[in-house]
Amino acid sequence: MRTSVARHRAAATPGGVAAARGIVAAVIVRRYAGSWLVVRQADHARLAGEIVALMRLPELESHSRRRALLRAVAEHDNGWWEEDAAPRLDPASGGPLDFRSLPPAERRVVWMRGVERYAGDDPYVAALVAGHLLRLATALGEPSAGLLRGELDALRRELLARAGIELGEAQRDDRWLELGDVCSLALATGERAFLAAHGESVLLRELAGRNELVLDPFPFAGATSFALPARRLAAYPYSDAVALGLALAAAPDEPLALRVVAR
């Protein structure tokens, strides 16, 4: 088993750590008329973990792997950690490159690093991250996505075998990671389409500048508030990635407030 995982690690980080850090990140960008709100992948994932952690549902509270499950939700985008502070310049807008525009080859390196980070000490967490990425690869519809899906599926099965967990068990756990992810991502981007698969059971609405997430059935003890760290950046073309990075470092903090309520 170790040989296969090591093979994936070598493919994911050609040339070692230095080469991996040469990849410049794509952040999450929420667009406004005169500005961009920039959210780090790590902060988005952390909010996803906070949302799921506070859900008062029997199947979550008594879950035999609760701690590892919540760790996977909160760190499912860990492959972006090294690049979160250095956004890539979008040549079309002159602003930060949104994560969805990252070229497939570079996305694969980030994703595989996200699985490999926990492959050694917690294969179950790594397998859940792989399952999350498998879902995203399926949704991409890119010509190269088929090979990536096959690679992720094989890696997930290997990790689950090492953890002694059946595929069906992991797939049932996937739904919690997906729910936390789409709730947090909808807030970060302002795009309700991320919640479409959940129909009327999960809604995002904006009232007087306040973001409200409506869940039905409601899994919390009462209305609950969260904050997603973000920085507001003036929306005009930057000369290069260095200028963009300096502007982002000086940009004011503007957390996105989220209140989760019942229908």
Secondary structure, 3 states (H helix, E strand, C coil): CHHHHHHHHHHHCCCCHHHHHCCCECEEEEECCCEEEEECHHHHHHHHHHHHHCCCCHHHHCCCCHHHHHHHHHCCCHHHHHHCCCECECCCCCCECEHHHCCHHHHHHHHHHHHHCCCCCCHHHHHHHHHHHHHHHHHHCCCCHHHHHHHHHHHHHHHHHHHCCCHHHHHHHHHHHHHHHHHHHHHHHCCHHHHHHHHHHEEEEEECCEEEEEECCCCCCCCEEEEECCEEEECCCCCCHHHHHHHHHHCCECCEEEEEEEC
